[in-house]
Amino acid sequence: MVNGRDDGPKDRPHQSRREKKQALANEHRLVALGEAVDRSAGVSPRKPRVRRPHRARRNVIIVGIVVIALLLGVVGGGYLYAQWRFSQIKKVTVAGELPQISGKPFNILEIGSDSRAGLTGAVAAQTGASTGQAAGQRSDVVKIMHVDPALGTISVLSIPRDTMTTLLANQSLYGKFNRINVNFGSGPSLLAQTITANFGIPITHTIVVSFGGLINAAVALGGVYLDFPYPAKDAYSGLNIPHAGCQLVDGFQALAVARSRHYEWFQNGVWNYDVTSDFGRIDRQNAFMRAMIERAKHLYNPLTINSFLSKLPQGITLDSNFTLSDLIGLAVKFHSFNPANMVTYTLPTVSGVNPTLGDVLYVDQPAAQQMLVNIFGSELITPTNPPPNTALQTPLPPVVTTTTSVPVTSTTHKATTTSGASGASNAPTTTTTIATPGQQYFDPVPCTP
């Protein structure tokens, strides 16, 4: 008792053993009553918290990692907080998605949108938003992430943006056949349906990441670490890496490396140009994705987690079927996943010239179907609208047998050598025959500083 106030129940020297036991029993009854109230409200009972002096509270961290155009995660200091943050992420209904079956493999459509909406200042100018390019949107990145919870594996199939598909809608605008990226103009539903109709790949979830979303995700993670074998640049995307080595890539430069389709690297005193265009960009995006997953796995600082969550909703959209529980389940299952074990594929295509569209890519059969069977197996369904071949015919895909690996063919890429700045070029010169498909020797790779 201080100044007439009782500061709370405390053991007093004159308190009898019986009184102490009675006080303890009353305390237990109050705890039991509280738990009963929690249960009636649908809240799981919590164990009494034991306070220890001079010991910081330990946060319960929920990490959800879904991969983006760039990778998506939900990290929280508790379920209610994570749920609140999750509710701030924009949701969209995607028609044609199939329900996820617990424990079974499923596919996530990852769309990298070229929308410049929300960009301001120098970033807007560099990406073309100030010149009217922000109007409309195309799917510059189309990836299908195949997740197998039982095996603990993740595979990613990239479909080049110039791949010809049979359109399900808007044929009066774009014709019967057109590039896959025109299907995203009015949202992800048509693109998801087109992928299933053309290739027989069932889609369970969808993630859309805009330019601003990728920048915000990279900033929220504190950047990603990439090892550049040589200085690199891209005058179109704004990439500028003046020095080789393992370095932190953050903000606009993160977007620039993921967008880079006119990549140059400085080797032997000259600037060399990667003529593989979208294929080279796919390789660099896959490296960036691995680096982001690795970075997200180490989010433990509460302040960093809060910053990550506050920036994550900006420029990222999920399908309305994606729940927080789905993300938590992925986080628990794949928290120890090694990004180096993520297998990446690019749909086999052949170059062609369309009379109205110019240079395009046609699906290369039977190699494409063999790859799809190897990745998705019995999940594949019969396409209703197969993609056109070079003769603009739409035959059903060939019947292939399941194999343990996709046949690998070494690819020789040519590079244009320039003297100093971009622009003036000499004749193309062969720089390398790639021994490991999907990784060009001059491209950046994830690293640890």
SEVEX-13697 format. One record per residue (C-alpha): chain; residue in three letters; x, y, z; residue number from 1. Coordinates in pm, whole numbers, always signed. Example, Ala and Ser with C-alpha at 12.3 -4.5 7.8 and 13.67 -1.06 7.14 Angstrom:
NODE kette rest     xx     yy     zz  nr
NODE     A  ALA  +1230   -450   +780   1
NODE     A  SER  +1367   -106   +714   2
This chain:
NODE kette rest     xx     yy     zz  nr
NODE     A  MET     +0     +0     +0   1
NODE     A  VAL   +149   +332   -113   2
NODE     A  ASN    -34   +661    -34   3
NODE     A  GLY   -352   +465    +18   4
NODE     A  ARG   -320   +270   -313   5
NODE     A  ASP   -282   -104   -342   6
NODE     A  ASP    -27   -177   -615   7
NODE     A  GLY   -157   -528   -676   8
NODE     A  PRO   -159   -869   -516   9
NODE     A  LYS   +176   -943   -361  10
NODE     A  ASP   +297  -1196   -111  11
NODE     A  ARG   +298  -1033   +232  12
NODE     A  PRO   +509  -1154   +521  13
NODE     A  HIS   +200  -1207   +737  14
NODE     A  GLN     +8  -1396   +461  15
NODE     A  SER    -64  -1753   +570  16
NODE     A  ARG    +13  -2060   +360  17
NODE     A  ARG   -362  -2123   +324  18
NODE     A  GLU   -419  -1769   +197  19
NODE     A  LYS   -140  -1811    -57  20
NODE     A  LYS   -289  -2136   -188  21
NODE     A  GLN   -632  -1973   -211  22
NODE     A  ALA   -490  -1677   -410  23
NODE     A  LEU   -312  -1914   -649  24
NODE     A  ALA   -634  -2112   -700  25
NODE     A  ASN   -823  -1791   -780  26
NODE     A  GLU   -559  -1698  -1034  27
NODE     A  HIS   -594  -2036  -1204  28
NODE     A  ARG   -971  -1994  -1219  29
NODE     A  LEU   -932  -1656  -1388  30
NODE     A  VAL   -697  -1806  -1646  31
NODE     A  ALA   -942  -2090  -1713  32
NODE     A  LEU  -1225  -1839  -1748  33
NODE     A  GLY  -1024  -1636  -1998  34
NODE     A  GLU   -952  -1946  -2202  35
NODE     A  ALA  -1320  -2039  -2203  36
NODE     A  VAL  -1410  -1692  -2333  37
NODE     A  ASP  -1144  -1726  -2605  38
NODE     A  ARG  -1282  -2063  -2710  39
NODE     A  SER  -1636  -1930  -2732  40
NODE     A  ALA  -1508  -1650  -2956  41
NODE     A  GLY  -1326  -1895  -3180  42
NODE     A  VAL   -979  -1798  -3053  43
NODE     A  SER   -733  -2072  -2969  44
NODE     A  PRO   -631  -2066  -2600  45
NODE     A  ARG   -289  -1928  -2530  46
NODE     A  LYS    -45  -2054  -2274  47
NODE     A  PRO    +24  -1814  -1990  48
NODE     A  ARG   +322  -1598  -2072  49
NODE     A  VAL   +604  -1609  -1824  50
NODE     A  ARG   +773  -1275  -1794  51
NODE     A  ARG  +1146  -1278  -1762  52
NODE     A  PRO  +1333   -959  -1672  53
NODE     A  HIS  +1587   -816  -1914  54
NODE     A  ARG  +1474  -1047  -2196  55
NODE     A  ALA  +1336   -909  -2522  56
NODE     A  ARG  +1007  -1040  -2655  57
NODE     A  ARG  +1034  -1296  -2930  58
NODE     A  ASN   +818  -1231  -3234  59
NODE     A  VAL   +633  -1512  -3405  60
NODE     A  ILE   +747  -1459  -3765  61
NODE     A  ILE   +531  -1578  -4050  62
NODE     A  VAL   +721  -1584  -4376  63
NODE     A  GLY   +536  -1637  -4701  64
NODE     A  ILE   +742  -1655  -5019  65
NODE     A  VAL   +589  -1659  -5362  66
NODE     A  VAL   +808  -1592  -5630  67
NODE     A  ILE   +750  -1226  -5939  68
NODE     A  ALA   +802  -1128  -6147  69
NODE     A  LEU   +986  -1103  -5888  70
NODE     A  LEU   +879  -1296  -5586  71
NODE     A  LEU   +601  -1224  -5313  72
NODE     A  GLY   +617  -1287  -4937  73
NODE     A  VAL   +412  -1219  -4628  74
NODE     A  VAL   +604  -1173  -4307  75
NODE     A  GLY   +446  -1070  -3980  76
NODE     A  GLY   +493  -1027  -3609  77
NODE     A  GLY   +175  -1231  -3558  78
NODE     A  TYR   -117  -1374  -3752  79
NODE     A  LEU   -354  -1080  -3702  80
NODE     A  TYR    -89   -833  -3809  81
NODE     A  ALA     -3  -1044  -4114  82
NODE     A  GLN   -373  -1073  -4198  83
NODE     A  TRP   -408   -695  -4183  84
NODE     A  ARG   -111   -646  -4410  85
NODE     A  PHE   -233   -919  -4643  86
NODE     A  SER   -571   -747  -4674  87
NODE     A  GLN   -394   -439  -4813  88
NODE     A  ILE   -266   -630  -5117  89
NODE     A  LYS   -489   -576  -5418  90
NODE     A  LYS   -697   -880  -5516  91
NODE     A  VAL   -850   -964  -5853  92
NODE     A  THR  -1083  -1241  -5964  93
NODE     A  VAL   -915  -1466  -6223  94
NODE     A  ALA  -1160  -1675  -6423  95
NODE     A  GLY  -1073  -2034  -6505  96
NODE     A  GLU   -848  -2107  -6206  97
NODE     A  LEU   -869  -2460  -6067  98
NODE     A  PRO   -891  -2517  -5689  99
NODE     A  GLN   -579  -2614  -5499 100
NODE     A  ILE   -584  -2966  -5355 101
NODE     A  SER   -401  -3004  -5026 102
NODE     A  GLY    -62  -3172  -5068 103
NODE     A  LYS    -91  -3192  -5447 104
NODE     A  PRO   +121  -3001  -5704 105
NODE     A  PHE    -21  -2671  -5827 106
NODE     A  ASN    +73  -2392  -6066 107
NODE     A  ILE   +110  -2019  -6004 108
NODE     A  LEU    +92  -1785  -6304 109
NODE     A  GLU   +341  -1503  -6255 110
NODE     A  ILE   +283  -1198  -6472 111
NODE     A  GLY   +529   -913  -6503 112
NODE     A  SER   +326   -617  -6628 113
NODE     A  ASP   +484   -329  -6818 114
NODE     A  SER   +237    -91  -6655 115
NODE     A  ARG   +405   +234  -6546 116
NODE     A  ALA   +109   +338  -6331 117
NODE     A  GLY   +215   +508  -6009 118
NODE     A  LEU   +570   +585  -6121 119
NODE     A  THR   +689   +940  -6076 120
NODE     A  GLY   +995  +1156  -6135 121
NODE     A  ALA  +1312  +1018  -6282 122
NODE     A  VAL  +1189   +657  -6269 123
NODE     A  ALA   +880   +749  -6471 124
NODE     A  ALA  +1093   +928  -6728 125
NODE     A  GLN  +1345   +643  -6756 126
NODE     A  THR  +1073   +380  -6809 127
NODE     A  GLY   +879   +589  -7062 128
NODE     A  ALA   +580   +676  -6844 129
NODE     A  SER   +621  +1046  -6921 130
NODE     A  THR   +590   +981  -7295 131
NODE     A  GLY   +254   +810  -7277 132
NODE     A  GLN   +378   +453  -7258 133
NODE     A  ALA   +198   +406  -6929 134
NODE     A  ALA   -132   +367  -7112 135
NODE     A  GLY   -247     +6  -7137 136
NODE     A  GLN    -38   -289  -7032 137
NODE     A  ARG   +135   -594  -7175 138
NODE     A  SER   +268   -904  -7001 139
NODE     A  ASP   +641   -862  -7056 140
NODE     A  VAL   +700  -1158  -6824 141
NODE     A  VAL   +495  -1479  -6832 142
NODE     A  LYS   +611  -1753  -6597 143
NODE     A  ILE   +436  -2058  -6455 144
NODE     A  MET   +572  -2171  -6120 145
NODE     A  HIS   +510  -2542  -6061 146
NODE     A  VAL   +506  -2614  -5687 147
NODE     A  ASP   +513  -2970  -5553 148
NODE     A  PRO   +464  -2961  -5173 149
NODE     A  ALA   +510  -3336  -5135 150
NODE     A  LEU   +850  -3338  -5304 151
NODE     A  GLY   +946  -2989  -5184 152
NODE     A  THR  +1039  -2880  -5537 153
NODE     A  ILE   +978  -2567  -5742 154
NODE     A  SER  +1011  -2545  -6121 155
NODE     A  VAL   +956  -2235  -6334 156
NODE     A  LEU   +853  -2232  -6699 157
NODE     A  SER   +901  -1906  -6891 158
NODE     A  ILE   +700  -1835  -7205 159
NODE     A  PRO   +869  -1572  -7425 160
NODE     A  ARG   +647  -1270  -7479 161
NODE     A  ASP   +659  -1302  -7862 162
NODE     A  THR   +527  -1660  -7861 163
NODE     A  MET   +233  -1697  -8098 164
NODE     A  THR    -93  -1820  -7947 165
NODE     A  THR   -449  -1880  -8061 166
NODE     A  LEU   -657  -1599  -7916 167
NODE     A  LEU   -979  -1666  -7727 168
NODE     A  ALA  -1106  -1309  -7751 169
NODE     A  ASN  -1038   -970  -7913 170
NODE     A  GLN   -986  -1134  -8253 171
NODE     A  SER  -1135   -829  -8422 172
NODE     A  LEU   -849   -626  -8276 173
NODE     A  TYR   -557   -869  -8292 174
NODE     A  GLY   -661  -1142  -8534 175
NODE     A  LYS   -699  -1514  -8468 176
NODE     A  PHE   -328  -1557  -8385 177
NODE     A  ASN   -105  -1315  -8200 178
NODE     A  ARG   +171  -1285  -7943 179
NODE     A  ILE    +89  -1413  -7596 180
NODE     A  ASN   +145  -1075  -7434 181
NODE     A  VAL   -159   -911  -7602 182
NODE     A  ASN   -388  -1128  -7387 183
NODE     A  PHE   -312   -927  -7073 184
NODE     A  GLY   -452   -596  -7194 185
NODE     A  SER   -774   -623  -6996 186
NODE     A  GLY   -640   -821  -6700 187
NODE     A  PRO   -501  -1159  -6602 188
NODE     A  SER   -814  -1372  -6659 189
NODE     A  LEU   -783  -1387  -7037 190
NODE     A  LEU   -410  -1459  -7017 191
NODE     A  ALA   -463  -1745  -6770 192
NODE     A  GLN   -740  -1892  -6982 193
NODE     A  THR   -530  -1859  -7298 194
NODE     A  ILE   -239  -2048  -7139 195
NODE     A  THR   -468  -2333  -7035 196
NODE     A  ALA   -646  -2343  -7373 197
NODE     A  ASN   -321  -2335  -7575 198
NODE     A  PHE    -89  -2550  -7363 199
NODE     A  GLY   -315  -2748  -7129 200
NODE     A  ILE   -149  -2606  -6817 201
NODE     A  PRO   -400  -2568  -6531 202
NODE     A  ILE   -361  -2247  -6330 203
NODE     A  THR   -436  -2240  -5957 204
NODE     A  HIS   -311  -1897  -5851 205
NODE     A  THR   -203  -1573  -6019 206
NODE     A  ILE    +37  -1296  -5920 207
NODE     A  VAL    +78   -969  -6111 208
NODE     A  VAL   +378   -742  -6049 209
NODE     A  SER   +407   -398  -6211 210
NODE     A  PHE   +723   -193  -6256 211
NODE     A  GLY   +651    -13  -5931 212
NODE     A  GLY   +577   -342  -5755 213
NODE     A  LEU   +916   -485  -5844 214
NODE     A  ILE  +1096   -172  -5727 215
NODE     A  ASN   +902   -170  -5399 216
NODE     A  ALA   +966   -541  -5337 217
NODE     A  ALA  +1339   -495  -5394 218
NODE     A  VAL  +1350   -188  -5168 219
NODE     A  ALA  +1148   -369  -4901 220
NODE     A  LEU  +1401   -653  -4899 221
NODE     A  GLY  +1689   -407  -4875 222
NODE     A  GLY  +1801   -499  -5226 223
NODE     A  VAL  +1936   -826  -5362 224
NODE     A  TYR  +2294   -943  -5414 225
NODE     A  LEU  +2407  -1026  -5767 226
NODE     A  ASP  +2754  -1107  -5894 227
NODE     A  PHE  +2827   -937  -6226 228
NODE     A  PRO  +3123  -1105  -6403 229
NODE     A  TYR  +3180   -785  -6602 230
NODE     A  PRO  +3063   -423  -6593 231
NODE     A  ALA  +2720   -407  -6755 232
NODE     A  LYS  +2470   -160  -6893 233
NODE     A  ASP  +2148   -130  -7089 234
NODE     A  ALA  +2069   +210  -7237 235
NODE     A  TYR  +1702   +118  -7277 236
NODE     A  SER  +1628    -15  -6928 237
NODE     A  GLY  +1870   +221  -6751 238
NODE     A  LEU  +2094    -53  -6613 239
NODE     A  ASN  +2434    +78  -6508 240
NODE     A  ILE  +2678   -152  -6329 241
NODE     A  PRO  +3018    +21  -6352 242
NODE     A  HIS  +3216   -246  -6164 243
NODE     A  ALA  +3225   -625  -6170 244
NODE     A  GLY  +3175   -835  -5858 245
NODE     A  CYS  +2915   -923  -5596 246
NODE     A  GLN  +2710   -613  -5519 247
NODE     A  LEU  +2381   -492  -5380 248
NODE     A  VAL  +2121   -412  -5647 249
NODE     A  ASP  +1834   -202  -5518 250
NODE     A  GLY  +1549    +23  -5626 251
NODE     A  PHE  +1550   +132  -5988 252
NODE     A  GLN  +1859    -75  -6074 253
NODE     A  ALA  +1670   -387  -5961 254
NODE     A  LEU  +1399   -306  -6214 255
NODE     A  ALA  +1661   -223  -6477 256
NODE     A  VAL  +1835   -561  -6453 257
NODE     A  ALA  +1502   -748  -6459 258
NODE     A  ARG  +1390   -550  -6765 259
NODE     A  SER  +1719   -563  -6954 260
NODE     A  ARG  +1663   -686  -7310 261
NODE     A  HIS  +1950   -490  -7466 262
NODE     A  TYR  +2218   -609  -7227 263
NODE     A  GLU  +2583   -514  -7279 264
NODE     A  TRP  +2892   -624  -7089 265
NODE     A  PHE  +3246   -486  -7095 266
NODE     A  GLN  +3506   -752  -7170 267
NODE     A  ASN  +3858   -731  -7313 268
NODE     A  GLY  +3833   -356  -7357 269
NODE     A  VAL  +3512   -350  -7560 270
NODE     A  TRP  +3137   -345  -7500 271
NODE     A  ASN  +2966   -663  -7615 272
NODE     A  TYR  +2595   -683  -7698 273
NODE     A  ASP  +2371   -976  -7602 274
NODE     A  VAL  +2159  -1038  -7912 275
NODE     A  THR  +1947  -1305  -7743 276
NODE     A  SER  +1700  -1031  -7644 277
NODE     A  ASP  +1404  -1178  -7453 278
NODE     A  PHE  +1583  -1509  -7393 279
NODE     A  GLY  +1871  -1334  -7222 280
NODE     A  ARG  +1628  -1128  -7019 281
NODE     A  ILE  +1455  -1448  -6902 282
NODE     A  ASP  +1791  -1580  -6777 283
NODE     A  ARG  +1856  -1260  -6586 284
NODE     A  GLN  +1505  -1258  -6441 285
NODE     A  ASN  +1552  -1613  -6313 286
NODE     A  ALA  +1878  -1514  -6147 287
NODE     A  PHE  +1707  -1212  -5993 288
NODE     A  MET  +1423  -1434  -5867 289
NODE     A  ARG  +1667  -1671  -5697 290
NODE     A  ALA  +1844  -1376  -5535 291
NODE     A  MET  +1513  -1238  -5404 292
NODE     A  ILE  +1407  -1572  -5256 293
NODE     A  GLU  +1742  -1605  -5080 294
NODE     A  ARG  +1712  -1251  -4945 295
NODE     A  ALA  +1354  -1300  -4825 296
NODE     A  LYS  +1450  -1613  -4631 297
NODE     A  HIS  +1661  -1403  -4393 298
NODE     A  LEU  +1402  -1145  -4287 299
NODE     A  TYR  +1412  -1162  -3908 300
NODE     A  ASN  +1464   -805  -3790 301
NODE     A  PRO  +1120   -671  -3680 302
NODE     A  LEU  +1186   -325  -3826 303
NODE     A  THR  +1291   -472  -4161 304
NODE     A  ILE   +989   -702  -4160 305
NODE     A  ASN   +753   -411  -4100 306
NODE     A  SER   +916   -208  -4376 307
NODE     A  PHE   +890   -506  -4610 308
NODE     A  LEU   +520   -553  -4537 309
NODE     A  SER   +436   -185  -4573 310
NODE     A  LYS   +591   -165  -4920 311
NODE     A  LEU   +477   -504  -5049 312
NODE     A  PRO   +117   -415  -5143 313
NODE     A  GLN   +225   -134  -5375 314
NODE     A  GLY   +219   -261  -5733 315
NODE     A  ILE   +144   -627  -5653 316
NODE     A  THR   -188   -802  -5721 317
NODE     A  LEU   -301  -1149  -5614 318
NODE     A  ASP   -593  -1356  -5734 319
NODE     A  SER   -887  -1355  -5494 320
NODE     A  ASN   -845  -1728  -5424 321
NODE     A  PHE   -500  -1672  -5273 322
NODE     A  THR   -533  -1669  -4894 323
NODE     A  LEU   -293  -1584  -4616 324
NODE     A  SER   -310  -1948  -4509 325
NODE     A  ASP   -187  -2048  -4855 326
NODE     A  LEU   +114  -1821  -4817 327
NODE     A  ILE   +185  -1938  -4464 328
NODE     A  GLY   +169  -2298  -4583 329
NODE     A  LEU   +420  -2220  -4858 330
NODE     A  ALA   +642  -2039  -4611 331
NODE     A  VAL   +646  -2327  -4365 332
NODE     A  LYS   +709  -2585  -4637 333
NODE     A  PHE   +972  -2395  -4834 334
NODE     A  HIS  +1141  -2180  -4570 335
NODE     A  SER  +1460  -2384  -4599 336
NODE     A  PHE  +1433  -2417  -4978 337
NODE     A  ASN  +1761  -2355  -5158 338
NODE     A  PRO  +1694  -2119  -5454 339
NODE     A  ALA  +1980  -2286  -5641 340
NODE     A  ASN  +1759  -2598  -5658 341
NODE     A  MET  +1483  -2413  -5840 342
NODE     A  VAL  +1479  -2561  -6193 343
NODE     A  THR  +1401  -2312  -6471 344
NODE     A  TYR  +1286  -2381  -6826 345
NODE     A  THR  +1206  -2172  -7132 346
NODE     A  LEU   +940  -2297  -7372 347
NODE     A  PRO  +1109  -2422  -7694 348
NODE     A  THR  +1026  -2197  -7988 349
NODE     A  VAL  +1145  -2128  -8342 350
NODE     A  SER  +1180  -1786  -8502 351
NODE     A  GLY   +946  -1686  -8781 352
NODE     A  VAL   +806  -1388  -8966 353
NODE     A  ASN   +435  -1320  -8959 354
NODE     A  PRO   +296  -1123  -9256 355
NODE     A  THR   +127   -867  -9029 356
NODE     A  LEU   +322   -889  -8703 357
NODE     A  GLY   +679   -921  -8824 358
NODE     A  ASP   +928  -1122  -8618 359
NODE     A  VAL   +755  -1368  -8388 360
NODE     A  LEU   +816  -1704  -8220 361
NODE     A  TYR   +630  -2027  -8293 362
NODE     A  VAL   +604  -2318  -8050 363
NODE     A  ASP   +860  -2583  -8142 364
NODE     A  GLN   +701  -2929  -8140 365
NODE     A  PRO   +758  -3199  -8024 366
NODE     A  ALA  +1026  -3041  -7798 367
NODE     A  ALA   +774  -2809  -7633 368
NODE     A  GLN   +531  -3087  -7547 369
NODE     A  GLN   +813  -3302  -7415 370
NODE     A  MET   +913  -3021  -7181 371
NODE     A  LEU   +556  -2965  -7063 372
NODE     A  VAL   +509  -3336  -6989 373
NODE     A  ASN   +836  -3346  -6797 374
NODE     A  ILE   +734  -3047  -6584 375
NODE     A  PHE   +359  -3096  -6532 376
NODE     A  GLY   +312  -3467  -6601 377
NODE     A  SER    -43  -3595  -6562 378
NODE     A  GLU   -167  -3249  -6460 379
NODE     A  LEU   -174  -3144  -6825 380
NODE     A  ILE   -513  -3135  -6989 381
NODE     A  THR   -594  -3156  -7361 382
NODE     A  PRO   -568  -2808  -7517 383
NODE     A  THR   -889  -2671  -7662 384
NODE     A  ASN   -718  -2406  -7876 385
NODE     A  PRO   -362  -2517  -7960 386
NODE     A  PRO   -108  -2253  -8070 387
NODE     A  PRO    -39  -2213  -8443 388
NODE     A  ASN   +263  -2363  -8615 389
NODE     A  THR   +465  -2181  -8879 390
NODE     A  ALA   +200  -2274  -9139 391
NODE     A  LEU    -68  -2118  -8914 392
NODE     A  GLN   -224  -2456  -8851 393
NODE     A  THR   -338  -2560  -8502 394
NODE     A  PRO   -278  -2934  -8457 395
NODE     A  LEU   -309  -3094  -8116 396
NODE     A  PRO    +27  -3146  -7943 397
NODE     A  PRO   +206  -3473  -8024 398
NODE     A  VAL   +191  -3765  -7784 399
NODE     A  VAL   +521  -3796  -7596 400
NODE     A  THR   +648  -4018  -7319 401
NODE     A  THR   +761  -3896  -6980 402
NODE     A  THR  +1136  -3862  -6938 403
NODE     A  THR  +1350  -3768  -6642 404
NODE     A  SER  +1510  -3473  -6815 405
NODE     A  VAL  +1457  -3248  -7113 406
NODE     A  PRO  +1704  -3311  -7397 407
NODE     A  VAL  +1970  -3043  -7390 408
NODE     A  THR  +2121  -2882  -7698 409
NODE     A  SER  +2418  -2648  -7670 410
NODE     A  THR  +2338  -2306  -7811 411
NODE     A  THR  +2583  -2070  -7972 412
NODE     A  HIS  +2500  -1706  -7910 413
NODE     A  LYS  +2649  -1422  -8110 414
NODE     A  ALA  +2742  -1088  -7964 415
NODE     A  THR  +2790   -756  -8135 416
NODE     A  THR  +3113   -580  -8040 417
NODE     A  THR  +3098   -205  -8005 418
NODE     A  SER  +3371    +49  -7948 419
NODE     A  GLY  +3280   +234  -7632 420
NODE     A  ALA  +2925   +366  -7625 421
NODE     A  SER  +2622   +183  -7756 422
NODE     A  GLY  +2531   +240  -8116 423
NODE     A  ALA  +2819   +188  -8359 424
NODE     A  SER  +2880   -182  -8408 425
NODE     A  ASN  +3108   -416  -8594 426
NODE     A  ALA  +3013   -752  -8741 427
NODE     A  PRO  +2870  -1004  -8491 428
NODE     A  THR  +3131  -1229  -8337 429
NODE     A  THR  +3072  -1561  -8164 430
NODE     A  THR  +3155  -1523  -7797 431
NODE     A  THR  +3070  -1859  -7649 432
NODE     A  THR  +2895  -2190  -7683 433
NODE     A  ILE  +2685  -2220  -7372 434
NODE     A  ALA  +2760  -2546  -7193 435
NODE     A  THR  +2488  -2497  -6932 436
NODE     A  PRO  +2158  -2395  -7095 437
NODE     A  GLY  +1985  -2099  -6935 438
NODE     A  GLN  +2298  -1934  -6801 439
NODE     A  GLN  +2509  -1709  -7019 440
NODE     A  TYR  +2858  -1663  -6882 441
NODE     A  PHE  +2834  -1284  -6885 442
NODE     A  ASP  +2506  -1271  -6692 443
NODE     A  PRO  +2484  -1191  -6319 444
NODE     A  VAL  +2422  -1470  -6069 445
NODE     A  PRO  +2308  -1461  -5704 446
NODE     A  CYS  +2590  -1421  -5453 447
NODE     A  THR  +2665  -1378  -5086 448
NODE     A  PRO  +2859  -1061  -4989 449
